[in-house]
Structures are given as C-alpha cells and as structure tokens.
Amino acid sequence: MAAGQLAGVATVLGSGLSNQVGAAIGSVAFPVLGPVGVVAVRQYVAALVLFAVGRPRLRSFTWAQWRPVLGLAVVFGTMNLSLYTAIDRVGLGLAVTLEFLGPLAIALGAARRRIDACCAVLAAAGVVALMRPQPSTDYLGLGLGLLAASCWASYILLNRTVGRRVPGVQGSAAAAGVSALLFLPVGVAVVLHRPPTVGAVGCAIAAGVLSSAVPYLADLLTLRRVPAQTFGLLMSVNPLLAALVGWVGLGQRLGRLEWASIVAIMTANAASILARRR
C-alpha cells in the first residue's frame, strides 16, 4: 500500500474516531441543553464550516436545484436529532450501530448476489438481537436509531442528486445553511427554557467541530487518496468505535449479545463490500 493510501486509511479512521468522540462529548451537555440543544449547536457549526468551504452562490440556484437541497436540509437535521436523542436513551454504541443500517441497506438493496442475501440475513439477525424484548428495552430509543438509519439512507440518495445538479459542494453547504436556519428558533427556545452553562455550550461546540467539521474535511481528503469502496469498508468500523468510546468515555457497558450484534452488522457491511471488489 502506497504512502498516500496509508495516510488515507489513517485519516478515515481518525475521522470516525473524531465523530464518535464528538458525539460522546456532546452527550455530556444533554442534562443542560438536551439532545435538541446540542443538535442545534452542531447544525450551526456545520453550516459555518460548509459555507466557508463550499461558498454557495445561492442566488444562482434554480428551483430544480433548490428542491433536493431543501430535502437534504430537512433530512440532515432530522438525522442528527433522531441520532442524538437515541444516544441519550440507548447509548452511543447501539444508536450508531442502528444508524449504520441506513448505508448498509443502500448497499445491499442495489445488489443481486447470494453473498448480499447472506449479508442481509446476518445484519437482520444483529438487529433482531439488539431489539429483542426485555423489561429494560427502550423501544422509543431503538426506533429513533432506526429513524436515523432511514434518514442516513435518504441523505445518501439526496446527496447524489444534489451532487449531479449543483457544482462542487455548494449544494451540501446550502443544505447545511437551511438546516441551521430551521434550528435557529429551536436554539432560541432552548436558551430561554434551559439557560445554558459555559461548559455545556463548549461541549456542544466541540461536538459540532469533532462530529461535523473534522469528519467532513477528512472525508474530502480521504476520497482523493483511497478508492470509494475502500472508504466504505473502513467506515464499517464506526459502530465498533462508537461502542468503545461509549464504554471508555461514558461508562456505557454492553452485554455479550449487544457486542455480537455490532460485530454481525459490521461483518455484513465489510463482506458485501469485499465481495463487490472481487
């Protein structure tokens, strides 16, 4: 493997770790700001970063360009809000694992091979194990994780459309800006209802930087150095990283069955990508 590719691998793994550490730090602010307040701050940070990078020319957008951009803005906000609320209820590892089913469903839905059917069965088994009925099961939290997964799948499909209709990253920047505007009254309501502390705001900003700014810029650099399929394969470690960060940083311990489910879903994604490469 060339030095550039090794750097790309290190970058994508660092990006995934940054994303999960940011989510963990953001969860520290939940008691003060709530998941909604933390997501609002994250949307503001994402908008600032993407506007600085993309510099969208909003006045030149046509209605055919605005339609998918507006849809992307709604999906972007809903995805982060459902994910962070799920993290608050079921923990970082399980929430991110359920969210990861979104891109996995996109990958498996486009394939027609036996290996993909096996991967789908393996992933489904992992989901069934995670959502098995127990006295302590938080079905709302699990449902929000699945909502985040469907939003991530929609996010991927809308991003493809935006990428075809809007040059560069202007579409993503515009969507982030619209999403931030939608969360502006939410942020005001949170501040009036829950007076924030400096520490809580700092954690929310750190979540925005680590979970939005750093991964976005790192992904741009990585995709220039490694193939898209390799990138997707490396993304498979995100559920594991989330579970480890939740365990080490937040004390969120998982049982053997939960760990087995996470590994099953990761394996399903990795196997599907490796089979596609061959």
Secondary structure, 3 states (H helix, E strand, C coil): CCHHHHHHHHHHHHHHHHHHHHHHHHHHCHHHHHHHHHHHHHHHHHHHHHHHHHCCCHHHCCHHHHHHHHHHHHHHHHHHHHHHHHHHHHCHHHHHHHHCHHHHHHHHHCCCCHHHHHHHHHHHHHHHHHCCCCCCCCHHHHHHHHHHHHHHHHHHHHHHHHHHHCCCCHHHHHHHHHHHHHHHHHHHHHHHHCCCCHHHHHHHHHHHHHHHHHHHHHHHHHCCCCCHHHHHHHHCCHHHHHHHHHHHHHCCCCCHHHHHHHHHHHHHHHHHHHHHHC
